[in-house]
Amino acid sequence: MTKPILEIKNATTVVNKGTSSETQILKALNLTINEGDFITIVGANGAGKSTLFNIIGGNLSLDSGQILLHGQDISKESEESRTRFLSRVFQDPKLGTAPRMTVAENLLLAKKRGDSHGLRSRKLKQQLPELTEFAGKMKNGLEKRMNTATGNLSGGQRQSLSFLMATLKKPDILLLDEHTAALDPKTSRQLLITTDERIREDHLTALMITHHLEDALTYGNRLIVLTDGKIVADLTGNDKAALTLEKLYSYFEE
């Protein structure tokens, strides 16, 4: 039986408390994420998608409710503490990488995350073949630019590097926050295909926010629709397979 990795129970968040613009974003939201889930998340602007990621990531606190990881309450853990088990790739390719460091140095930094010894040139030389092979999984020539400063990469290659850094040490939860939205259509499609391959082959558990409804239908084993801080649809298996673009659009019209 598939075990839950993360459970969100009655999560409620309020912004601008005590002012005339006080707003409840998430409204007693419940969500169970099982091991191996690849969940695509859609919803209108302001539906609570980013807020959901922020409470999971720890950079936004709950006003009420709980977040459980493997049954343990992590609701009070800091954002930094949660990096032990969670990785996030943002929309902006500039986030998540060090621009003056080379591709190889960035990957080694990700591999040594939590290691007090940090970066050493000798270790970099020793591990360069392994890191180069890892970069080759992205299938966009990144492995040929291992000694290039990250700031000199194309947007697609830099976002590919962000994805690699987020998954090099297999996280319990991978958050993909519209990670292809800032790329041109061809590069976006290539990165999505590779993302799907890596999630499948490395048996990752991932959540992906997207504004492209076709991608929400194509990728993942599970699709969630958020409306006004609540989950109004959570589709898996045959229900997701039978979902049409027209039906998915209808959730935005209700």
C-alpha positions as CSV (number, residue, x, y, z in Angstrom):
1,M,0.0,0.0,0.0
2,T,1.3,3.5,-0.9
3,K,2.3,5.5,2.1
4,P,1.6,9.2,2.6
5,I,4.7,11.3,2.6
6,L,3.1,14.6,3.4
7,E,-0.3,15.4,4.9
8,I,-1.8,18.8,5.1
9,K,-4.7,19.0,7.6
10,N,-7.1,21.9,7.8
11,A,-4.5,24.4,6.6
12,T,-5.7,28.0,6.9
13,T,-3.7,31.1,6.1
14,V,-4.6,34.8,6.5
15,V,-2.8,37.8,5.1
16,N,-3.0,41.5,6.1
17,K,-4.4,40.6,9.5
18,G,-6.2,43.3,11.3
19,T,-6.6,45.6,8.3
20,S,-9.4,46.3,5.9
21,S,-7.7,44.1,3.3
22,E,-7.5,41.0,5.6
23,T,-7.9,38.0,3.4
24,Q,-8.1,34.3,4.0
25,I,-6.1,32.5,1.3
26,L,-6.2,28.8,2.2
27,K,-9.4,27.7,3.8
28,A,-9.2,24.5,5.9
29,L,-7.4,22.8,3.1
30,N,-6.7,19.1,3.3
31,L,-4.2,17.2,1.1
32,T,-2.5,13.9,1.3
33,I,0.6,13.4,-0.9
34,N,1.6,9.8,-1.4
35,E,5.0,8.4,-2.2
36,G,5.6,8.6,-6.0
37,D,2.8,11.1,-6.7
38,F,3.4,13.5,-9.5
39,I,0.7,16.1,-8.9
40,T,-0.1,18.9,-11.4
41,I,-1.8,21.9,-9.8
42,V,-4.0,24.4,-11.7
43,G,-6.1,27.3,-10.6
44,A,-6.9,30.9,-11.3
45,N,-4.7,33.8,-10.1
46,G,-5.2,34.1,-6.3
47,A,-6.6,30.6,-5.9
48,G,-3.8,29.7,-3.4
49,K,-1.3,27.8,-5.5
50,S,1.8,29.7,-4.5
51,T,0.5,29.9,-0.9
52,L,0.2,26.1,-0.8
53,F,3.8,25.8,-1.9
54,N,4.9,28.5,0.6
55,I,3.3,26.6,3.6
56,I,4.9,23.4,2.5
57,G,8.3,25.1,2.0
58,G,8.1,26.9,5.3
59,N,8.4,30.5,4.2
60,L,4.8,31.1,5.2
61,S,3.3,30.0,8.5
62,L,-0.1,28.4,9.0
63,D,-2.6,30.3,11.0
64,S,-4.3,27.0,11.9
65,G,-3.9,23.4,10.8
66,Q,-1.0,21.0,10.6
67,I,1.6,19.7,8.1
68,L,2.9,16.2,8.7
69,L,5.9,14.6,7.1
70,H,6.0,10.8,7.5
71,G,3.5,11.3,10.4
72,Q,5.6,13.9,12.2
73,D,4.3,17.5,12.7
74,I,6.7,19.9,10.9
75,S,4.3,22.9,11.0
76,K,6.7,24.9,13.2
77,E,9.9,24.0,11.4
78,S,11.8,26.8,9.6
79,E,12.2,27.1,5.9
80,E,15.9,26.3,6.3
81,S,15.2,23.2,8.3
82,R,12.8,21.9,5.7
83,T,15.6,21.9,3.0
84,R,16.6,18.6,4.6
85,F,13.7,16.9,2.8
86,L,12.4,19.4,0.3
87,S,13.6,21.0,-2.9
88,R,12.0,23.8,-4.9
89,V,12.5,25.0,-8.5
90,F,11.2,28.5,-9.1
91,Q,9.9,30.2,-12.2
92,D,12.9,32.5,-12.5
93,P,15.9,30.7,-13.9
94,K,18.2,33.1,-12.0
95,L,17.0,31.7,-8.6
96,G,18.5,28.6,-7.2
97,T,22.0,28.9,-8.8
98,A,25.1,30.9,-8.0
99,P,25.9,32.9,-11.2
100,R,29.6,33.3,-10.7
101,M,30.2,29.7,-10.0
102,T,30.6,27.2,-12.8
103,V,28.0,24.5,-13.6
104,A,30.3,21.9,-12.0
105,E,30.7,24.0,-8.9
106,N,27.0,24.5,-8.6
107,L,26.3,20.8,-8.9
108,L,29.0,20.0,-6.3
109,L,27.5,22.6,-4.0
110,A,24.1,20.9,-4.3
111,K,25.7,17.5,-3.7
112,K,27.5,18.7,-0.6
113,R,24.5,20.4,0.8
114,G,24.7,19.9,4.6
115,D,28.4,18.9,4.4
116,S,30.5,21.0,6.7
117,H,33.6,20.5,4.5
118,G,32.1,22.6,1.7
119,L,33.7,22.9,-1.7
120,R,37.3,21.8,-2.4
121,S,39.0,21.9,-5.8
122,R,40.4,18.4,-5.4
123,K,36.9,17.0,-4.7
124,L,35.6,18.8,-7.8
125,K,38.2,17.2,-10.0
126,Q,37.5,13.8,-8.5
127,Q,33.7,14.1,-9.0
128,L,33.7,15.9,-12.3
129,P,33.1,12.7,-14.4
130,E,30.1,11.8,-12.2
131,L,28.7,15.4,-12.3
132,T,29.1,15.6,-16.0
133,E,27.2,12.3,-16.5
134,F,24.5,13.7,-14.3
135,A,24.3,16.9,-16.3
136,G,23.9,14.8,-19.5
137,K,20.6,13.6,-18.3
138,M,19.0,16.9,-19.2
139,K,19.8,16.3,-22.9
140,N,20.4,19.9,-23.8
141,G,24.2,20.1,-23.9
142,L,24.7,21.2,-20.3
143,E,27.3,18.5,-19.8
144,K,29.5,20.4,-22.4
145,R,29.5,23.5,-20.3
146,M,30.7,22.2,-16.9
147,N,33.4,24.9,-16.7
148,T,31.1,27.8,-17.8
149,A,29.9,30.4,-15.2
150,T,26.2,29.8,-14.6
151,G,25.4,33.4,-15.3
152,N,26.6,32.9,-18.9
153,L,24.1,30.0,-19.6
154,S,20.9,30.3,-21.6
155,G,17.7,30.5,-19.6
156,G,16.9,26.9,-20.5
157,Q,20.2,25.5,-19.4
158,R,20.2,27.5,-16.2
159,Q,16.8,26.3,-15.3
160,S,17.9,22.7,-16.2
161,L,20.8,23.2,-13.7
162,S,18.3,24.4,-11.1
163,F,16.3,21.3,-11.6
164,L,19.4,19.1,-11.4
165,M,20.5,20.8,-8.2
166,A,17.1,20.3,-6.7
167,T,17.1,16.6,-7.4
168,L,20.8,15.6,-7.1
169,K,20.1,14.6,-3.5
170,K,16.7,12.9,-3.9
171,P,14.2,15.0,-1.9
172,D,11.2,13.6,-0.1
173,I,9.2,16.4,-1.8
174,L,10.0,18.3,-5.0
175,L,8.1,21.6,-5.7
176,L,8.1,22.8,-9.3
177,D,6.8,26.4,-9.1
178,E,5.9,27.1,-12.8
179,H,9.5,26.1,-13.6
180,T,9.1,26.4,-17.3
181,A,6.9,29.5,-17.5
182,A,9.8,31.9,-18.2
183,L,11.2,29.9,-21.1
184,D,10.4,30.0,-24.8
185,P,7.9,27.3,-26.0
186,K,10.5,24.9,-27.5
187,T,12.8,25.0,-24.4
188,S,9.8,24.8,-22.1
189,R,8.6,21.6,-23.8
190,Q,12.0,20.1,-23.8
191,L,12.4,20.8,-20.0
192,L,9.0,19.4,-19.2
193,I,9.7,16.1,-21.1
194,T,13.0,15.7,-19.3
195,T,11.4,16.7,-16.0
196,D,8.8,13.9,-16.4
197,E,11.5,11.4,-17.3
198,R,13.6,12.3,-14.2
199,I,10.6,12.1,-11.9
200,R,9.7,8.7,-13.3
201,E,13.1,7.2,-13.4
202,D,14.3,8.5,-10.1
203,H,10.9,7.7,-8.4
204,L,10.5,11.3,-7.1
205,T,7.4,12.7,-5.4
206,A,6.6,16.0,-7.0
207,L,4.0,18.8,-7.2
208,M,4.0,21.1,-10.2
209,I,2.1,24.4,-10.6
210,T,1.2,25.2,-14.2
211,H,-0.9,27.7,-16.0
212,H,-0.9,25.5,-19.1
213,L,-3.9,23.2,-18.8
214,E,-2.7,20.9,-21.6
215,D,0.4,20.2,-19.5
216,A,-1.7,19.5,-16.4
217,L,-3.6,16.9,-18.4
218,T,-0.5,15.4,-20.0
219,Y,1.8,15.1,-17.1
220,G,1.5,13.4,-13.7
221,N,-0.7,10.7,-12.2
222,R,-2.9,13.2,-10.3
223,L,-4.4,16.6,-11.1
224,I,-5.6,19.1,-8.5
225,V,-7.8,22.2,-9.2
226,L,-7.6,25.0,-6.6
227,T,-10.4,27.6,-6.3
228,D,-10.6,30.3,-3.7
229,G,-8.3,28.5,-1.3
230,K,-10.0,25.1,-1.6
231,I,-9.4,21.9,-3.6
232,V,-12.4,21.5,-5.8
233,A,-11.1,18.6,-7.8
234,D,-8.5,15.9,-7.1
235,L,-8.4,13.5,-10.0
236,T,-6.4,10.3,-10.5
237,G,-6.4,7.1,-12.6
238,N,-9.3,6.8,-15.0
239,D,-10.9,10.0,-13.8
240,K,-7.8,12.0,-14.8
241,A,-7.3,10.0,-18.0
242,A,-10.9,10.8,-19.0
243,L,-10.7,14.5,-18.2
244,T,-11.0,16.7,-21.3
245,L,-9.6,20.2,-21.8
246,E,-13.2,21.5,-22.0
247,K,-14.1,19.9,-18.7
248,L,-11.0,21.3,-17.0
249,Y,-11.8,24.8,-18.3
250,S,-15.3,24.5,-16.8
251,Y,-13.7,24.5,-13.3
252,F,-12.6,28.1,-13.9
253,E,-16.1,29.2,-14.9
254,E,-18.0,27.9,-11.9
